[in-house]
């Protein structure tokens, strides 16, 4: 493998097929290890003279040695199919053993990718992307493709292929309408180009770069010439049909027959489909945090790295996860290391856990009475009336076993909260919440897992597994916080769009915000805000609310803590605001007479509080106040 030096560039050519209408393209992005690194919107992805060819230009901001593949994902935002993305490529770097750096190497395309788009997503011609840094084209032909000729033979082949490519391209471009008259010349060009197909495929970009703005690779030129000479009529008919089909599809997409907005959003954050976070977002979290990947394995995100979370049971991408700060009050939480055990239970350590480590425990049940496991926080707590605490733990069993989990104030055993669950073979997180009620002089809360389900008979045999115990102050469980010898605090997630990234998309006089989200478990949780403006938020279990800092209005829906909501809020200076949830009737208010003069957008919180505590699949902004029918169409999509 190789070192990638700070400032080094990598260029990836992305080609769409002739059947695809490039007018449908809204954005093209590239992500490395789930983090967006290039976008058509900021010109790190650039168009070429060919409307179906784009160049992704990556510039390394660090010096790093790569010893393995880096996952590269390319995503397309399309007016008809929204966001589609490729499966990750394994991106590998190789360094030349000859130190024969060609002067033009860094200006050529390091990797060519051909994409096809369909309802199912993006498919490409490669799953392994190898970038050869410092090699000459002749060396690449040897080491990547096994070319066995001499360098003189190679150079001769390249020159012949270049001439053939230029000739064929000129014929195709200038004489397309006279294709029949130039058929023999095209056939001759194709025959010559095919003699050097391997050489042309490997070095066409370099050859054409040195030739100025020469045509595409020899094989592509030959194919183009053949098409121009023998199938001109058919191609013209197909092009006409394709244009008509694309126009019809785009008309449907843009709402000319469905009521869908006829303007494109100026901000389009589709976390769930792209499975990445746009570089438009500034993100902060001063701690590590956990999330699940697409395979259902718990992973750890580094500080200041956003989390794209997945449902561990179904594999569905849930989008961007945003949470408030919480502290796990239990020590050695992975294996419940501070546990006390009643007779009738035996423990086996080092069992495979949901984070793919070996830190879970196995519990074998034997005969005995009152069999349970107890874990407690290491220090005294200061309890206040109305405080809420939540205990959670991952549990599973090879065969169904019913357990109860308890949360109670210790000494005396009072103020108890109990929940009973039937375990399955899939590791699942279970929780129970306690509200402090009248026992504030006490200073300890105990957590207990009981093999005797509440009101059921004693269980005298069986096996189950436990991992990842968490006791936190709050009315609901948040993402798991692993601990060792001390308690650990996870900081709050703070995503925002500020500065030039904000001013590029925002219109202060009118606009429409759209979000699809699930969460808002606080009594007041905000999904989009700016300063004192809760642009879209939740009040209580069912109200969706919007305010401009001085006036509020809301619309009633079902509980959004457990259900996805599609919410659109339109505003217009001198007119008012309108709010629509899941294609419902539109709520309106005229209490909005001035421009919404905000200069930043915060996602999942307001003023460092009122955190959303949930997931956001997508967030769009349209620079116009959409009509009622458009709001309803948008939230029904």
N, C-alpha and C positions, 0 to 999 in steps of 0.2 A: 504494500500500500504506500501512501505518499503523504508528504506534508503539503498542506494548503496554506500558502503564505498570505498574510494580511495584505489586502489590496488586489490579490489575484482575482481574475474574472472567469466565470463559466457561462457559456452561451448555449442555450437549448433552443433548437428550432422546432416549432410546433406547426404541423401542417394539417389542415382539414380537407376532406375529400371534395371533389368537384360537385357532388350532389348536395353539399351543405351550403346554405345561404349565409355568408358572413355578416350580412346586415342584422342577423338575429343576435349577434354577440353584444352583450352588455359589459362583461368583464372576463378577463382570464387571470387566474392567480396561480402561484406556485407556493407550496408549503414544504418545509423541511422539518421532520420530526414533529409535525402537527402545528408548527408556527409559520404564519404567512411571511414569505420573504420577497415576493415580487407580485406586482399587480399592474394591469393595463391602466388603472386609474392614476398611478403615480409615475408612469413611463418607465418602470423597470421591466415591463413587457411592452414591446414596441411592434407596430405594424411594419410591413415591408411593401415593396411595389406590388407584390402578389397579394391580393386581399385575403387569400386563404392561408397565408404563411405569417407567423408571428415569431418574434425572438424574445425569449426570456433571458434577461441579463442579470446574473447573480454576481455580487462582489463580496468577497470574504472580508469580514470586519475583525477577524482574529487569525492568529497563526495556530494551526492545529494539525496533529498527526491523526489520520484516519486509519484505523486498523480493521474496519469492517464496513458494511453497507450502511448508508444513511437513507431513511425512508423519504422519498420525494413523491408528492402528490400534486397533480395538476387539476385545477377546478375550472369549470366554465359556467358563467352566468348567462343564460339564454332566455330570450323574450318569451319563448313558448314553453320550454321545459324547466324553467327556473334554474336551480343550481345542480349540476352534475359533476362528479369528480371521479378520477381514475383510482384504481387500487394503487397502493404505494409501490413505487419502483425501488429496487435496491441499488442505490447510487454508489458506485465504487470509483476511487481515484487510483491511477497507476502513474508512476514516475519513470521517465526514460533512463535506462541504464547507460546510455551513450552520452548524456549531457549535450545532445545536438539540438539546441533550441533554435527552431526556425523563426526567423524574424516576424513572420506573419501568423504564427500559430495562435496567438491569443486573440486574433481578430476573426478567426473562423468559427464555425459552429462546432462545439464539442460533442453535441449529441443531437440526433434527429429523432423526433417522435411524431408519428402519424396518428391522429385521433379520429374516431367515429363517434357520433352522438346519437342516442336513441332514448326511448322511454326508460329503458333499463339503466342507463347511465353512460359514462364514457368508457370506451374500450380503445386500446392502443396496440401498436405493433411490437411492444417490448415490455418485459417485466424486469429485466436486468439492464441497468444503465451504467456503462463503463466509460469513464472519461480518461483519456490518455494525455497526460500533461508533459510537454517537452519532447514528444516524439515527432519525427518527420512523418509525412504521409506514407513514405516507403516503409518506415519502421512499423507503423500501425498495420500496414498490409501484411507484414510478416508475423507480428506477434498477436494481432487480434484475429486475422483471417487466414493465416497460414499460406500466404503468397510465397512461391518458391523460385520465381524468376530473379534475374540480376537487377541491379539498380538501373542499369542502362535500358534494359527491357521495360522496366517499370516507367521510366521517364518517357520512353517512346510511346508506351501505351497511354500515358496521361496526355501527352501532346496530341496523339491521334484522337483520343476521346474528347478533348477540349475542342478541337477543330470540328469534330462531328457534332458536338453539342451546340456550338455556336451556329453552325450551318443549319442544323435541324430547327433550332429555336427561331432563327431569322425566317426560315421558310414558313414555320408554323405561325409566326406573328404577322408577317407581311402578306403571305399568300394564302391565308386561311380560306378566304372566299373563292380562291382559285385552286382549291385542294385537288381537284381532279387533274389539273394541268401539271401539278408538281408531285404527283404520286410516285413517279419513278425516282425522282431525287430523294424523296422521303424514304422510300424503300431502301435505296442505297445507303442513306445515312443510318437507317435502323440496322442494316446488316453489319456495317462497320462498327457501330456502337456496341452491338451484341458481342463482337469479337473481343471487346475489352470491357465487358459488363462489370466484372469484379473491380477492375481498376477504376472505372467511372463511379461505381457506387461508393467506393471508399474515399475517393479524392476529389469528387466533383466540386464540393464546396471550396476546397483550397484552390483548385484549378481556376474556378470561376472568380474567386476573390482576386487572384493575381491577374486575371484577364479584365478586371474592371467590374462591369455589371454584366457578366456573361450569363448564359442561360442556366437552367437547373442541371442536375446530374445527368450523365449520359443516358442512363436507363430511363429517367423521367423524360428527357428530351426525345428519346426514341419512341416512347409511348405516346408523347404529345404529337410527334410527327405522324405516327401511324394513325392516331385519331384524326388529325387534321386532314390526312390524305384519303383515308378509306371510309371514315365514318363522319364526315363533316355534316352531312344532312341529318343523320341520326342524332348527332350531338346537339345541333341547333334545335331540333324538335324537343330533345330531352331538356335542354336548358330552358326553353319556353315553358314546358310543363312544370319544371322544378320551380321556376320563378312564380308561376301562377299558384302552385301549391304552397310555396312559402308565404306568398302574399296573403293567401286565404287563411293559413294557419296563424300568421301574425295578426291579422285582423281579429280573429277570435281571441287570441291572447291579449291584445290591447283593448278588448272590450267593445269593439264596434258592434257586436251582436249580443254581448253578454252583460254589459254594464261594468265590466272590469276597467280599472283606470286606464285612460288612453295616454297618460304620461308615464315616463319611467322614473323610478325613485332615484334621487341623487345620493342616497345612502342605502346600501343593501347589505345587511349583516345577517347572513344565513348560516348560523353556527351549526345547526343539525345536519344540513346537507353537505356543507363544505368540510365539516369536522375540523375546523381550524378557526383561529381568531385573526381578524383583519389587522394589518399594521396601522390602520386608522385609530385603533384603540390603544390608549395608554393604560397600562395595568399595574396595580400595586397590591401586594399582600406580603407583609413582613414575616412570613413563616412558611414552612412547608405545609402541604395539605394533600389529602387523599381523594381519589376518584376511581371509578371503574373503567377499564378499557373495553373494546368491542368484544373481547373474549371472556368478559366477566371476571377478570383478574384485577384486584385492587392494586393501584399504582400510586406513587408519591410524586407530586409536582413540587419543583423547587420553589423557593421564595420568588415572588413577583412573576410567576408563570401561571397563566390562566388555565382553568380545567375544563376540557370538553368531556362530559360525563356520559356514561352508557348505562342502560338498565342491565344489571348483572344477570338477570333471569332470561330476558328476551334478546339482548344484544342491540336494542334500539338506541340510536344516538339521541340523547335528551337535550343536547346543546350546551350552552355555557352555564356552569354552576356558580352561583354567587351566594355567599353566606356571611352572617355576622361573626364576630369573634366569640369563641367558646373555649372552655378549659376542661380537659378530662381530669377529674379529681381522683381517679384510681391509678395506682402504681402497677408497673409490670402488667399492663393491660392485655397484651397478646394472649398470654397463658393464664390469666387470672392469678398472678403470682402471689398476691396477698390473701389468697383464699384460706378459709378454714373448712374442714370437711367432716361431716358426720359419718359414723360407722354405717356400713352397708354400701359404700361407694369406694371404688378404687380408681386411681388416676394413672394414665399412660401419657408421657410427654412426647414432644417432637412429632406431632401429626401435621400433615400437609394442611395449610390454612388458605383462606381466600386471597391472600396476597402472594401465593405461590411459595411461601417460606414453610418451614417446619416448626411452627410455633403454637399450633393448636393443641388441645388436650382431649384425650378420650376418657369417658367416664363409663365404667362398667357397673351395673346395678346388681346388688346381691340382696339376700334377705336381711331384713332389719326394719326398724321403725324410724319415722321422721327423718328421712334421708334428704339432705340438701347441702348445697355449697353456698357459703357466705363470703362476700367481699365488701370491704369498707374503705372509705378514704382515710389517708394516713393522719390527718390533722383534724382538729375540731372545726366545726363550721359555725358561722354566725347566722342563725335562722331568723327570718322576719315573717310576720304574718302575710300570707298570700304568696310567698315565694314558691316557685315551681322548680322541681328537679326531675330529670329524666334519666332513667337507667336503660341501657341497651346492650345487647350481646348477640353475636352470631351463633346460631345453633343448627344442628342437623343430626340425622340418625339414619342408619341403614334400613330400618323398618320403623313404621310410625309409632311414635311415643309422645304422650301428652305431658307437658311440663307447665309449671306455673312460675312466673317471676314476680318477686315481691320488692317493694320499696317502702321502707318504714323508718320512723324516727325511733332511735334506740333509747332504751332505759327511761321509762318502761316501753314495752313493745306496743306502740300506739300509732295513730295517724297512718294507717296502712293503705297502700294501693296495690292491687293484684291484677295480673292479666294471665290468661291461660292460652296455650298454643299447642297445636298438633304439629310435631316436627316431621319434615320430609327428608329425602336424601339430598336435597339441594341446600347449601349453606344460605341461610336467610337471617336477616337481622330482625330481632324482636325487641319491643320496648314497652316501658310502663312509666307513667308520669304521676308524681305526687305533688299535691298542693299543701303547703304548711298551714295548719289550721289550729291555732290555739296552743301550740306547744313550743313557743319561741325560747323558753328557758333551756331547752335541750340543745345539744351541740354536735349530734352525730346522726348520720343517715346510713342505714345498712341496705345492702343489695343482696338478694337471695334467689337462687334457682332451685326449685323444689321438684323432686320427681313424683311427688304425689299431687296430682292436679286438684285444684280446689274443689272439694265436695266429692272427690272420686276415691276409689279404693287404692290402697298402697300398691306400688309397683315393685316387684321383687326380682325382676330380671330384665335384661336388655342393655343396649349400648347407645350412647349419644355423644356428640362432640360439641365443644365450646371454644370460642375464640373472640377476641376483640371486645372486652368489656369496657363500657364507658358510662361514667356518671357525670352529668353536666347540669349546670343551673340554666333552666329554660323549659319551656312548655312542650318541646318536641325534640327529637333527636336530630343532630346534624352529622355531617360526614365524620367518619371515624378518625380519632386522634390517638395514635399509638404513644404509649409512655414506657419508661423504664424505671429508674430510681427516683424520679421527680414527676410532679404534675407537669402537663404540657398545655400551652395555649396556642390555638390556631388563630392567627390574625384575620381580620375581615378582608373580603375581596372588594377591591375598589377599581372597577373598569370605568373609563371615561373617554370621551372624544372631545379634545380641546384644541385651542389655537387654530392653525391653518386647516387642520383636518376637520374642525367643526365649521369654520366659515365657508369652506368649499361646498358644503351641502345645504346649509341652512338659509331659509328665507324668513326674516322677522315679521313680515306683514301677513303672510298666510302660509299654511302648510298642513300636512297630515302625517301623524306618527302612527305606525302600525307595529304591533308586537304580538307574538304567540308565546305564551309563558304559562308555567304552572308553579305555584308556590305562594308567597305572601302570607306566611304563617303567623306573623305578628298581627296584633290588632290593627296596625296600620303598616302596610308594607308597600314600598315604592319600587316600580320596575324601571321607570325613566324619570329623571329629575334634572333640574338646573337651579341651583341656589334654593330659594324657598318655593320654587314651582315643583309640585308633584304632577308631572305631565300626565303620567298614567300610574295609578296605584290602587291599593285595595284597602277598604275600611270594613272591619268586621269580617264575618265569614263569607258574605255574598256580594257586598257592594263594590263595584268598580268606580273609581273616582278620578276626577281631574281638577286641578286648580291652577290659577295663574299668580298665586302669591297673595291674592286678596279675596277672591271669590271661588266657591267650590260648587261642583255639581257632580251627580253620580247616577249610576244605573244599576239595577238589581239583577244578579245572575245566580247560578248555582255555586256551591263551594268551590273556589278555585285552588285551594290548597292541594286537592287531590285530582283536579280536572284541568285539562288544557283549555286555555281561553285565547281567542283571537280578538284583539281589541284594537279599534282604530279611533283616533281623536283628531278631528279637523278644527283648525282655528283660522279666523280671518279678522284683521283689524277693522273695527267699525261695524262688524256683523255679529260675531259671537263664536261660540264653540259648539261642536256636536260630537257625540260619543256613541259608538256602536260596538256591541259585544256579540260575537257568534251569529251575525246576520240578523240580530234582533231589531226591533223598532229603534229608531235613532232618537236619543235624548239630546235636547238642545238647551242652550242658555244664551241670553243676549248680554250677560255681564262680562263683556270683553270689548273694550272700546279702543285700546291702543295696541301697538305692535308688541309682540312678546320679545322684549329686548333681553335675550339671554346670550351668553357667549361660550357656553360649554354644555355638554350633555353627560350626565352620570347614569350609569346603568346598574340597577339593583340596590339603590340606596338614595337617601336624601340627607345632606348635611351631616354625613357620618353617623346616621341612625336610620331607623325605619327600614332595615334591610329586607330585601325580597325573600331571601332564604328559600331559593328554589332554582328552577331551570328556565332559561330563555332559549327557545328554538331559533327564532329569527326576529329581526328588528329592521324596519324600513322607514325611510322618510321621503315623502313626496313634496315637492316645492310649491304645491297648490292645495287649496282647500277642496277636497273631493266632495262630490255630491252625495246625498243620502243613499241613492241607489249604488253608487260606487263603493261607499263604506260598507254596505251590506254585501255586495259582491266580493269585496276584498276579504271580509271576515268569514265568508262561507267557503273560501277556496280550500 
